[in-house]
Amino acid sequence: MAYLIYLPTHQDGRGNLTVVEKVLPFEIKRSYYIYNVNSKRGGHRHIKTIQALICINGSCDIYVDSGKEKETFTLDRPDKCLIVNPEDWHTMDNFSKDSILFVFASEYYNIEDYIDEGYE
């Protein structure tokens, strides 16, 4: 099942610096970001890919169904990171107008890694 981690953040008079280093449970092979969203995204799970989702600006909700558990996570801080496992069917929704969702993935893009059917 998906779970939250909090990324190390260094704060001083100049501002904040959040680091993604040696905290993810996989080696990063791909990264992308989603923004200017006007509808629900996702709606799939994977065979192999693990993902780390960070809403670096604004907020959004991530609904996750592992086939055994269901939970909705709100990402609303740039140091809050959701680890989504391959078996986690997920959708992203309720994006604030200014949201930017940054995603790290354990695998390169491969359409054959996607499973579009949810659990019953």
C-alpha positions as CSV (number, residue, x, y, z in Angstrom):
1,M,0.0,0.0,0.0
2,A,1.1,3.5,-0.7
3,Y,2.7,5.5,2.1
4,L,3.9,9.0,2.9
5,I,7.5,10.0,3.7
6,Y,8.7,13.5,4.6
7,L,11.7,14.8,2.7
8,P,14.6,16.4,4.6
9,T,14.2,20.2,4.5
10,H,16.8,22.7,5.5
11,Q,15.5,26.1,6.5
12,D,17.3,29.4,7.2
13,G,16.9,33.1,6.6
14,R,17.3,32.6,2.8
15,G,14.4,30.1,2.5
16,N,13.9,26.4,2.3
17,L,15.8,23.7,0.5
18,T,14.2,20.2,0.3
19,V,16.4,17.4,-0.8
20,V,15.5,14.1,-2.6
21,E,18.7,12.1,-1.9
22,K,18.9,8.5,-0.5
23,V,15.3,8.6,0.7
24,L,13.4,6.9,-2.1
25,P,13.1,3.1,-2.2
26,F,14.3,2.9,-5.8
27,E,16.7,4.3,-8.3
28,I,15.2,7.1,-10.3
29,K,15.0,6.3,-14.0
30,R,12.3,8.9,-15.1
31,S,10.8,12.1,-13.8
32,Y,8.0,14.3,-15.0
33,Y,5.6,16.9,-13.7
34,I,1.9,17.6,-14.2
35,Y,0.4,21.1,-14.1
36,N,-2.5,23.2,-15.5
37,V,-4.8,20.2,-14.8
38,N,-8.5,20.4,-15.5
39,S,-9.6,16.8,-15.0
40,K,-8.8,13.6,-13.1
41,R,-5.4,12.0,-14.0
42,G,-4.0,8.5,-13.6
43,G,-6.5,5.7,-13.4
44,H,-4.1,2.9,-13.6
45,R,-1.5,0.7,-11.7
46,H,1.7,-0.9,-12.9
47,I,3.4,-4.2,-13.2
48,K,6.8,-3.0,-12.2
49,T,7.0,0.8,-11.7
50,I,7.2,2.4,-8.2
51,Q,6.6,6.1,-8.1
52,A,7.2,9.0,-5.7
53,L,4.7,11.9,-6.0
54,I,5.4,15.4,-4.6
55,C,3.1,18.3,-5.1
56,I,5.8,21.0,-5.2
57,N,3.3,23.8,-5.5
58,G,-0.4,23.9,-4.5
59,S,-2.2,20.8,-3.6
60,C,-3.9,17.7,-4.9
61,D,-5.5,14.4,-3.7
62,I,-4.2,11.0,-4.6
63,Y,-6.7,8.1,-4.3
64,V,-5.1,4.7,-3.9
65,D,-6.6,1.2,-4.0
66,S,-4.1,-1.6,-3.4
67,G,-6.7,-4.3,-3.8
68,K,-6.8,-4.8,-0.1
69,E,-6.9,-1.2,1.3
70,K,-8.2,2.1,-0.1
71,E,-7.0,5.6,1.0
72,T,-6.9,9.1,-0.2
73,F,-3.8,11.1,0.5
74,T,-3.6,14.9,0.2
75,L,-0.3,16.3,-1.0
76,D,-0.1,19.9,0.1
77,R,3.5,20.5,1.1
78,P,6.6,20.3,-1.0
79,D,8.3,18.1,1.6
80,K,5.5,15.5,1.6
81,C,6.2,12.6,-0.7
82,L,3.8,9.7,-1.5
83,I,5.4,6.4,-2.5
84,V,3.0,4.5,-4.8
85,N,3.8,0.8,-5.3
86,P,3.1,-1.0,-8.6
87,E,0.0,-2.7,-7.3
88,D,-1.5,0.6,-6.2
89,W,-4.3,1.6,-8.6
90,H,-4.3,5.4,-8.3
91,T,-6.0,8.6,-9.5
92,M,-5.0,12.2,-9.0
93,D,-7.7,14.8,-8.5
94,N,-8.7,18.0,-6.8
95,F,-5.7,19.9,-8.2
96,S,-5.5,23.5,-6.9
97,K,-5.2,26.1,-9.7
98,D,-1.5,26.6,-9.0
99,S,-0.5,22.9,-8.4
100,I,2.5,21.2,-9.8
101,L,2.8,17.5,-9.2
102,F,6.3,16.2,-9.6
103,V,6.8,12.4,-10.1
104,F,9.9,10.2,-9.9
105,A,9.6,6.7,-11.4
106,S,11.6,3.6,-10.9
107,E,11.3,2.6,-14.6
108,Y,11.5,4.2,-18.0
109,Y,8.1,4.7,-19.7
110,N,6.7,1.4,-21.1
111,I,3.0,1.2,-22.1
112,E,3.1,-2.6,-21.4
113,D,3.8,-1.8,-17.7
114,Y,0.4,-0.1,-17.3
115,I,-2.8,-1.9,-16.1
116,D,-5.8,0.3,-16.7
117,E,-8.4,-1.9,-14.8
118,G,-9.0,-1.2,-11.2
119,Y,-9.8,-3.8,-8.5
120,E,-13.4,-5.1,-8.1
